[in-house]
Amino acid sequence: MKSFKITRLALLASVASVALLQPAFALDAKAFVDRIQAVWGPLGYEFTLNDPQLDGDTITVQNATIGIKGAAGATEPTSFTTSLTFSGVKETGDGGYTADSVALPDVESDMEDAGVKGHVSLSDIKLTGFYLPGGDTVTPVQLLQLVGAISTGPLSVTRDGEEVIGIESMESGSTFEPAQGSADLTSLSSTLAINGITADLSTVKDEDAQAGAVIEGLGLTNIAGDITGSFNWSMADGHMSVDQFLFDFADVGAVDLTFDLTGLTPALLTKLQEANKAVEAAGDPTSEAAQAAQAMMGMELLQGLSIGGANLRYDDASLAGKALEFFAKAQGIDKAQMVEGLKAMVPQMIAGMGIPELVDLVAPPVSTFLDDPKSLEVDVAPASPTSLLVLMAAASNPASLITALGVTVTANEDENND
């Protein structure tokens, strides 16, 4: 009997403890959605998230309205209504939250313009690693960590029942050091992949016969390709390197942009954030206060950022050759005559800009490319990272600017030799 009483007392004590502790650990769905507006509102979003429903660690909002502020002067934000499901929600110690994922329903939307019926569909929309920092002030470093990854399934845009734009999948993701949500972020790396892009441009001729003829002549009635990108960003020195931003379309060509910046530090981001708040506080963007704040933002960027290098490369996959043939035919001459005419024009056009140094820099590689279109590349490689302010001052003398930036232009060089 005594043993039974002790067991019953222990059980009652456990139940009482759980009952007392539960309010401290239970999620508050209303506080969670309020925090979304508090964090995302200053970024230009307006949320109406009424009647959030809590089920364990999942919060669902039906008929959520998301507004996105437009350009200056717009009276109303662009908005849409959807449902949102936040899974794996947890409260952090500073009054913030994390969610493992955010799911949105598939999009199916009809539209009509000038009698033309269209339809847009987008499926499998998902965010992973959703982060809402706590505290009264959200820092720029915290804003960099709001979403770990965004992905979708297929996108399809149809016109009178025929697909004109299609995408197989889209994904953008970041990794953080230390883990996402750290106030002491040291670095982040991000990737972008838009795969299986297709576009049917054959219907352009129905609205613009001249543009349609050019598209057909250049072999662009149906195009397919991918867009990929990656960059790394170190917080200590603000070193950002964009290692790839590639537009690659089969049988057309590929354009890749890379660049290297330093000085994009948390301190600079904070200064820009404060200047932007001053612009918003001024109300009228044309007021003296707003213009002074904008000028301050520009000066902070010019002083803080330095360029370490940049590269823009185009690899032809038939577009240039087709363009030469098409425009030669339009002028009633053959391709060889077109090429020779352009080679003679290029130096004259560049000389007309009043920068003699550009003639020797640009004309020879352009001529080489016109003779045999393979690749054309512009490379910026200063001896050491140079601030934008210094480069701006050097711009008064274009020749010295070209030297300061270490600009070179090359054609038909193997990418592996760059």
C-alpha positions in Angstrom: 0.0 0.0 0.0 2.8 2.4 0.9 4.6 1.6 -2.4 1.3 2.3 -4.3 0.9 5.7 -2.6 4.5 6.7 -3.4 4.1 5.7 -7.1 0.8 7.6 -7.3 2.4 10.7 -5.8 5.3 10.5 -8.2 2.9 10.2 -11.2 0.8 13.2 -10.0 4.0 15.2 -9.5 5.1 14.4 -13.1 1.8 15.4 -14.6 1.8 18.6 -12.6 5.3 19.4 -13.7 4.4 18.9 -17.4 1.3 21.1 -17.0 3.4 23.9 -15.5 6.1 23.7 -18.0 3.9 23.4 -21.1 3.0 27.1 -21.5 6.7 28.0 -21.5 7.4 25.6 -24.4 4.2 25.8 -26.4 4.3 27.6 -29.7 2.3 30.7 -30.1 1.0 30.7 -33.7 -0.1 34.3 -33.6 3.3 35.5 -32.2 5.0 33.5 -35.0 3.0 35.2 -37.9 3.4 38.6 -36.2 7.1 38.1 -36.3 7.0 37.3 -40.0 5.6 40.8 -40.6 8.0 42.4 -38.2 11.0 40.9 -40.1 9.8 41.0 -43.7 7.8 44.2 -43.6 10.8 46.5 -43.7 12.0 44.6 -46.8 8.9 45.7 -48.8 6.5 42.9 -48.0 3.0 43.2 -46.5 1.4 40.1 -44.9 -2.2 39.4 -43.9 -1.9 36.2 -42.0 -5.2 35.7 -40.1 -6.2 32.8 -38.0 -3.0 30.7 -38.0 -3.6 27.1 -37.0 -1.2 25.2 -34.8 -0.8 21.4 -34.9 2.2 20.2 -33.0 5.2 22.0 -34.6 3.3 22.8 -37.8 1.6 26.2 -38.4 -0.8 26.6 -41.3 -2.3 29.9 -42.6 -5.2 29.6 -45.0 -6.0 32.5 -47.3 -2.7 34.3 -46.6 -2.3 37.5 -48.5 1.3 38.5 -49.5 1.8 42.0 -50.9 5.0 43.2 -52.5 5.6 46.9 -52.7 6.2 48.2 -56.2 8.2 51.1 -57.7 8.0 54.5 -56.2 4.7 56.2 -56.9 2.7 52.9 -57.0 -0.4 53.3 -54.9 -0.9 49.7 -54.1 1.4 46.8 -53.7 1.2 43.7 -56.0 -0.5 41.0 -53.9 -1.6 37.4 -54.2 -3.5 35.1 -51.9 -2.3 31.6 -51.0 -1.9 29.2 -48.1 1.3 28.7 -46.2 2.4 25.6 -44.2 5.3 26.1 -41.8 6.7 22.7 -40.7 9.2 22.0 -37.9 8.7 25.4 -36.2 10.8 26.1 -33.1 11.2 29.2 -31.0 14.7 30.6 -30.4 16.0 32.0 -27.2 15.9 35.6 -28.4 12.2 35.6 -29.3 12.8 34.5 -32.9 11.8 31.4 -34.7 13.0 28.8 -37.2 11.1 26.5 -39.5 12.4 23.4 -41.3 10.4 24.2 -44.4 7.6 26.4 -45.8 5.3 24.9 -48.4 3.0 26.7 -50.8 0.3 25.1 -53.0 0.8 24.7 -56.7 -0.1 27.7 -58.8 -2.7 27.4 -61.6 -3.7 30.8 -63.0 -5.6 31.8 -66.1 -5.1 35.2 -67.8 -6.4 36.9 -70.9 -5.0 39.8 -72.9 -6.5 41.2 -76.1 -8.4 38.0 -76.7 -5.4 35.8 -76.2 -5.9 33.2 -73.5 -3.0 32.2 -71.3 -2.3 30.0 -68.4 0.5 29.8 -65.8 1.3 26.8 -63.7 4.0 26.3 -61.1 4.4 23.3 -58.9 6.4 22.0 -55.9 7.2 25.4 -54.4 9.2 25.0 -51.2 11.4 27.0 -48.9 13.8 25.2 -46.5 15.7 26.7 -43.6 13.3 29.5 -42.7 14.7 31.9 -40.1 13.1 34.7 -38.2 15.6 36.6 -36.0 14.4 38.0 -32.7 15.1 41.3 -31.0 14.1 44.9 -31.8 16.6 45.4 -34.6 17.3 42.9 -37.4 20.9 43.3 -38.6 22.0 43.0 -42.2 23.9 39.8 -41.3 20.7 38.3 -40.0 18.8 39.4 -43.1 21.3 37.4 -45.2 20.2 34.2 -43.4 16.4 34.4 -43.6 16.1 31.5 -46.1 18.4 28.6 -46.6 17.0 27.4 -50.0 14.1 28.0 -52.4 13.1 25.4 -55.0 10.3 24.7 -57.4 9.2 22.1 -59.8 8.1 22.8 -63.4 6.9 26.2 -64.6 4.7 26.3 -67.7 3.3 29.4 -69.5 0.9 28.6 -72.3 -0.7 30.8 -75.0 -3.9 29.6 -76.6 -3.1 26.1 -75.3 0.5 26.0 -76.6 3.4 26.3 -74.3 5.6 29.4 -74.9 7.8 29.2 -71.9 8.8 26.2 -69.8 11.2 25.5 -67.0 11.9 22.1 -65.5 13.1 23.3 -62.1 14.5 26.2 -60.2 16.6 26.2 -57.1 18.7 28.7 -55.1 20.4 27.7 -51.9 23.0 29.0 -49.3 25.2 27.4 -46.8 26.4 29.4 -43.7 29.4 29.3 -41.5 28.7 28.9 -38.6 25.2 27.4 -38.9 22.3 29.5 -40.1 21.1 32.0 -37.5 24.5 32.8 -36.1 25.1 36.5 -35.1 28.7 35.9 -35.9 28.4 34.8 -39.5 31.8 34.4 -41.0 31.0 33.3 -44.6 28.2 32.1 -46.9 28.1 30.4 -50.2 25.2 30.4 -52.6 24.2 28.6 -55.8 21.6 29.2 -58.4 20.2 26.7 -61.0 17.4 27.3 -63.4 17.3 24.1 -65.5 15.5 23.1 -68.6 14.5 26.5 -69.9 12.6 26.4 -73.2 11.0 29.2 -75.1 8.8 29.1 -78.3 9.2 32.5 -80.0 7.4 31.5 -83.2 4.3 33.4 -82.3 6.2 36.8 -82.1 5.5 37.2 -85.8 1.8 37.4 -85.1 2.2 40.6 -83.2 5.4 42.0 -84.9 6.2 40.7 -88.3 9.6 42.4 -88.5 10.8 41.1 -85.1 9.4 37.7 -86.0 11.4 37.7 -89.3 14.6 38.5 -87.4 14.0 35.8 -84.8 13.4 33.2 -87.5 16.4 34.4 -89.5 18.6 34.0 -86.4 17.3 30.5 -85.7 15.7 31.6 -82.4 12.2 30.4 -82.9 12.8 27.6 -80.3 15.5 28.0 -77.7 16.6 25.8 -74.8 19.2 26.2 -72.1 20.1 26.7 -68.4 21.1 29.4 -66.1 23.6 28.6 -63.3 25.5 30.6 -60.8 27.6 30.4 -57.6 29.3 32.9 -55.3 31.2 33.0 -52.0 31.2 35.8 -49.5 33.6 36.2 -46.5 32.4 38.6 -43.9 35.8 39.6 -42.3 37.1 41.5 -45.3 33.8 41.6 -47.3 35.3 39.6 -50.1 32.7 38.4 -52.5 33.6 36.3 -55.5 31.0 35.5 -58.1 32.6 32.3 -59.6 29.9 31.8 -62.3 26.8 33.5 -63.6 26.2 31.5 -66.8 23.5 31.8 -69.4 24.0 28.7 -71.7 21.6 28.1 -74.6 22.1 25.2 -76.9 22.9 26.1 -80.6 22.9 29.8 -79.6 25.7 30.7 -77.3 26.8 31.1 -73.7 27.5 34.3 -71.6 29.4 33.9 -68.3 30.1 36.8 -65.9 32.5 36.5 -63.0 33.8 39.2 -60.7 35.6 39.8 -57.4 34.8 42.5 -54.8 36.2 43.4 -51.4 34.9 45.7 -48.7 31.3 44.4 -48.6 31.6 44.0 -44.8 28.8 43.9 -42.2 29.9 47.4 -41.1 29.3 48.7 -44.6 26.0 46.9 -44.8 24.9 48.5 -41.6 25.8 52.0 -42.9 23.8 51.3 -46.0 20.9 50.1 -43.9 20.9 53.2 -41.8 21.1 55.5 -44.9 18.2 53.6 -46.5 16.1 54.1 -43.4 16.9 57.8 -43.6 15.7 57.9 -47.2 12.4 56.1 -46.2 12.0 58.5 -43.2 12.2 61.5 -45.5 9.1 60.3 -47.3 9.5 62.3 -50.4 12.5 60.8 -52.4 13.0 64.2 -54.1 13.4 66.1 -50.8 16.8 67.4 -49.7 16.9 65.0 -46.8 16.3 62.0 -49.0 18.8 63.1 -51.6 21.4 63.7 -48.9 20.8 60.2 -47.6 21.0 58.7 -51.1 24.3 60.6 -51.7 25.6 59.2 -48.5 24.7 55.7 -49.6 26.6 56.3 -52.9 29.7 57.6 -51.1 29.7 54.7 -48.7 29.7 52.3 -51.6 32.4 54.2 -53.6 34.7 54.4 -50.5 34.0 50.9 -49.2 34.0 48.7 -52.3 37.1 47.7 -54.2 37.2 45.7 -57.4 39.7 42.9 -57.6 38.7 41.7 -61.1 35.9 40.9 -63.5 35.5 38.8 -66.6 32.8 38.7 -69.2 33.0 35.9 -71.8 30.8 35.0 -74.8 31.1 31.6 -76.5 29.3 31.4 -79.8 27.3 28.3 -80.8 26.1 29.5 -84.2 24.3 32.8 -83.3 27.0 35.1 -84.6 27.4 33.3 -87.8 23.7 33.2 -88.4 23.5 37.0 -87.6 26.2 37.8 -90.2 24.5 35.7 -92.8 21.0 37.2 -92.1 22.0 40.8 -92.1 24.3 40.3 -95.2 21.3 38.8 -97.1 19.1 41.8 -96.0 21.7 44.2 -97.5 22.0 42.1 -100.7 25.7 41.1 -100.1 27.4 37.9 -99.2 28.7 37.1 -95.7 32.4 37.7 -96.6 31.5 41.2 -97.7 29.6 41.8 -94.6 32.5 40.8 -92.4 35.0 43.0 -94.2 32.6 45.9 -94.0 32.2 45.5 -90.3 36.0 45.1 -89.7 36.5 48.4 -91.5 33.7 50.1 -89.5 34.7 49.0 -86.0 37.9 51.1 -85.7 36.1 54.2 -87.0 33.2 53.7 -84.6 35.6 53.4 -81.6 37.7 56.3 -82.7 34.5 58.4 -82.7 34.3 57.9 -79.0 37.4 60.1 -78.5 39.4 57.4 -76.7 42.2 56.4 -79.1 43.5 53.7 -76.7 40.3 51.7 -77.2 41.0 51.3 -80.9 44.1 49.1 -80.4 42.4 47.4 -77.4 39.1 46.4 -79.1 39.4 46.4 -82.9 41.9 43.6 -83.4 40.1 41.0 -81.2 36.7 42.0 -82.7 38.1 41.5 -86.2 39.4 38.1 -85.2 36.0 37.2 -83.9 34.2 38.4 -87.0 36.5 36.2 -89.2 35.8 33.1 -87.1 33.2 33.6 -84.4 34.2 31.4 -81.5 34.6 33.5 -78.3 35.0 37.1 -77.2 36.2 38.0 -73.8 36.7 41.2 -71.7 38.9 40.8 -68.7 39.4 43.3 -65.9 42.5 42.6 -63.7 43.9 45.5 -61.7 47.3 44.9 -60.1 45.6 45.1 -56.7 42.0 45.7 -55.5 41.1 49.3 -56.4 38.4 51.2 -54.7 35.5 52.4 -56.8 36.2 56.0 -55.6 39.7 55.9 -57.1 38.4 54.4 -60.3 35.7 57.1 -60.5 38.4 59.8 -60.2 40.5 58.1 -62.9 37.5 58.0 -65.2 38.3 61.6 -66.2 41.2 60.2 -68.1 40.0 57.0 -69.9 43.5 55.9 -70.9 44.6 55.9 -67.2 41.3 54.1 -66.2 42.0 51.3 -68.8 45.5 51.0 -67.3 44.3 51.1 -63.7 41.8 48.3 -64.4 44.2 46.2 -66.4 41.5 45.8 -69.2 42.2 43.3 -72.0 40.0 42.1 -74.8 40.6 38.8 -76.5 39.0 36.6 -79.1 38.9 32.8 -79.8 41.1 31.9 -76.9 40.7 28.6 -75.1 38.8 29.1 -71.8 41.3 26.9 -70.0 44.1 29.3 -70.8 42.4 32.3 -69.2 
